[in-house]
């Protein structure tokens, strides 16, 4: 019943910026981790950024200082602000939510949004 809907992808020139959004169709209980992954042709899906329930953030080295992950619990939405974009950032970006309770473990994926960095 819960769907993650992504938006904000598109074509941008090197050095430009994009802001991706991931909105849940309804509130998700006991969220532990929210994150953004990306995958480009011929490469494995990689974790780009994550934010935990206590607001701890982590980034892969290639995006540190350029990308920022955040969330707005009131809107059931998380974001990925991408600055100083490089051609190697080109990929399909997926949002992910992990919810864990004492009796259940649930993961949710967005449908993916294309980000293309090119002149």
MARVEX-598481 format. One line per 4 residues: number of its first residue (from 0); for each residue z negated, x negated, y negated of N, C-alpha, C. Coordinates in steps of 0.2 Angstrom, whole numbers, plus 2048, in hexadecimal, padded with zeros to 3 digits. Each point is the difference from the previous one (the first is absolute). Layout:
N
NUM) Z X Y Z X Y Z X Y ~ ...
//
This chain:
119
0) 800 7FC 806 800 804 7FA 800 7FC 7FA ~ 7FD 7FA 800 800 7FB 7FA 807 7FC 800 ~ 803 800 7FA 806 7FD 7FF 7FF 7FB 7FA ~ 803 7FA 801 800 7FB 7FA 807 800 7FD
4) 800 801 7FA 807 800 7FD 800 7FB 7FB ~ 805 7FB 800 801 7FB 7FC 805 801 7FB ~ 800 7FD 7FA 804 800 7FB 800 7FA 7FB ~ 805 7FF 7FC 800 7FB 7FC 805 7FA 801
8) 803 800 806 804 7FB 802 807 800 7FC ~ 804 7FB 801 806 800 7FC 803 7F9 7FF ~ 805 7FF 7FC 803 7FA 7FF 7FD 7FD 7F9 ~ 7FF 7FA 800 7FD 7FD 7FA 802 7F9 800
12) 801 7FD 7FA 802 7F9 7FF 7FB 7FB 801 ~ 801 7FA 802 7FB 7FB 801 7FC 7FF 7FA ~ 7F9 800 801 7FC 800 7FA 7FE 806 7FE ~ 802 806 802 7FF 806 7FE 7FA 803 804
16) 7FE 806 7FF 7FA 803 803 801 807 803 ~ 7FD 802 805 800 807 803 7F9 802 801 ~ 7FE 806 801 7FA 803 802 801 805 805 ~ 7FE 7FE 806 800 805 806 7FA 804 800
20) 801 806 802 7FB 805 801 800 803 807 ~ 7FA 801 803 800 803 807 7FA 806 7FF ~ 803 806 801 7FB 805 7FF 7FF 804 807 ~ 7FA 801 801 7FF 804 806 800 808 7FF
24) 803 803 805 800 808 7FF 7FA 803 7FF ~ 7FB 7FD 803 7F9 803 800 7FB 7FA 800 ~ 7FA 801 7FF 7FB 7FB 800 7FF 7FE 807 ~ 7FF 7F9 801 7FF 7FE 807 7F8 7FD 800
28) 7FD 803 805 7F9 7FE 801 7FF 7F9 802 ~ 7FB 7FD 7FE 7FD 7F9 803 806 7FB 800 ~ 803 7FF 7FA 805 7FB 7FF 7FD 7F9 800 ~ 802 7FB 804 7FD 7FA 800 805 7FB 7FD
32) 806 800 801 805 7FB 7FD 806 804 7FE ~ 803 7FE 7FA 806 802 7FE 805 7FA 7FE ~ 806 800 802 804 7FA 7FF 807 802 7FF ~ 804 7FA 7FE 807 801 800 803 7FA 804
36) 805 802 804 804 7FC 804 807 800 7FE ~ 803 7FA 802 808 800 7FE 803 7FD 806 ~ 807 802 800 804 7FD 806 807 800 7FD ~ 803 7FA 801 807 7FF 7FE 804 7FF 807
40) 807 801 800 804 7FF 806 7FE 7F9 803 ~ 7FF 800 807 7FF 7FA 803 7FA 7FD 800 ~ 7FB 803 7FC 7F9 7FD 800 7FB 805 802 ~ 7FA 7FE 802 7FB 804 802 7FD 804 7FA
44) 7FD 805 802 7FC 804 7FA 7FA 7FC 7FF ~ 7FF 7FF 7F9 7FA 7FC 7FE 7FC 804 7FC ~ 7F9 7FE 800 7FB 803 7FB 801 7FD 7FA ~ 801 804 7FA 801 7FD 7FA 7F9 800 7FC
48) 7FD 806 800 7FA 801 7FD 7FB 805 803 ~ 7FA 7FF 7FF 7FC 806 803 7FA 800 7FB ~ 7FD 806 801 7F9 802 7FC 7FC 804 805 ~ 7FA 7FD 800 7FB 804 805 7FC 805 7FC
52) 7FC 804 804 7FC 805 7FD 7FB 7FE 7FB ~ 7FE 7F9 800 7FB 7FD 7FB 804 7FD 7FA ~ 807 801 800 804 7FD 7FB 802 7F9 800 ~ 7FE 7FD 806 802 7F9 801 808 800 801
56) 803 7FB 7FD 807 800 800 802 7F9 803 ~ 806 800 804 803 7FA 803 808 800 7FF ~ 803 7FA 7FF 807 800 7FF 802 7FA 804 ~ 806 801 802 804 7FA 803 802 7FB 7FB
60) 800 7FA 802 801 7FA 7FB 806 801 7FB ~ 805 803 803 806 800 7FD 800 805 7FA ~ 7FB 805 800 800 805 7FA 7FA 7FF 7FC ~ 7FB 7FB 802 7FA 7FF 7FC 802 7FF 7F8
64) 7FD 803 7FC 801 7FF 7F9 806 805 7FD ~ 804 803 804 805 804 7FE 7FF 807 802 ~ 7FD 802 806 7FF 806 802 7F9 803 7FF ~ 7FF 806 7FF 7F9 803 800 800 806 803
68) 7FB 801 805 7FF 806 803 7FA 804 7FD ~ 801 806 800 7FA 804 7FD 800 807 803 ~ 7FB 804 7FF 800 807 803 7FD 805 7FB ~ 801 806 800 7FD 805 7FC 7FE 806 805
72) 7FA 7FF 802 7FD 805 805 801 807 7FE ~ 7FF 802 7FA 800 806 7FE 807 803 801 ~ 805 7FC 800 807 802 801 803 7FF 807 ~ 7FC 7FD 804 802 7FF 807 806 7FB 800
76) 800 7FB 7FB 806 7FC 7FF 7FE 7F9 800 ~ 804 7FC 802 7FF 7F8 7FF 807 7FE 7FD ~ 800 7FA 7FD 805 7FD 7FC 801 7F9 802 ~ 806 7FD 7FF 801 7F9 800 805 7FF 7FA
80) 7FD 7FC 7FB 803 7FE 7FB 803 7F9 801 ~ 807 7FF 7FF 803 7FA 802 803 7FD 7F9 ~ 7FE 7FA 7FF 803 7FD 7FA 803 7FA 802 ~ 804 7FD 7FB 804 7FA 801 803 800 807
84) 804 805 801 803 801 807 805 7FB 801 ~ 801 7FE 806 805 7FB 802 804 803 806 ~ 806 7FD 801 805 802 805 7FD 801 807 ~ 7FB 7FB 801 7FD 800 807 7FB 806 801
88) 7FE 803 7FA 7FC 806 801 804 806 802 ~ 807 800 801 804 805 802 7FE 802 807 ~ 7FE 807 801 7FE 802 807 7FF 807 7FF ~ 7FF 803 806 7FD 807 800 7F9 800 800
92) 7FC 803 7FC 7F9 800 7FF 7FD 806 803 ~ 7FB 7FF 804 7FC 806 803 7F9 800 7FE ~ 7FD 806 7FF 7F9 800 7FF 7FD 802 806 ~ 7FA 7FE 801 7FC 801 806 7F9 802 7FE
96) 7FD 805 804 7F9 801 7FF 7FC 800 807 ~ 7FB 7FD 801 7FC 800 806 7F9 804 7FE ~ 7FF 805 804 7FA 804 800 7FC 7FF 806 ~ 7F9 7FF 800 7FC 7FF 806 7FA 803 7FF
100) 7FE 804 805 7F9 803 800 7FD 7FE 806 ~ 7FA 803 802 7FD 7FE 806 803 802 806 ~ 805 805 7FF 803 803 806 808 800 800 ~ 803 7FE 7FB 807 800 7FF 802 7FA 7FC
104) 806 7FD 802 804 7FB 7FD 807 803 7FE ~ 802 800 7FA 806 803 7FE 804 7FC 7FB ~ 806 7FF 801 805 7FC 7FC 805 804 7FD ~ 802 7FF 7FA 805 804 7FD 805 7FC 7FD
108) 807 801 800 805 7FC 7FD 804 804 7FC ~ 802 7FD 7FA 805 803 7FC 807 7FF 803 ~ 805 804 7FD 807 800 802 804 7F9 7FE ~ 7FD 7FD 7FC 803 7FA 7FD 805 801 7FA
112) 800 7FB 7FC 804 801 7FA 803 7F9 7FE ~ 807 800 7FF 803 7FA 7FF 7FF 7FD 7F9 ~ 7FF 7F9 800 7FF 7FC 7FA 806 7FB 801 ~ 804 800 7FB 805 7FB 800 800 7FC 7F9
116) 7FF 7F9 801 800 7FC 7FA 806 7FC 800 ~ 804 801 7FB 807 7FD 800 803 800 7F9 ~ 804 7FC 7FE 803 800 7F9 807 804 801
//
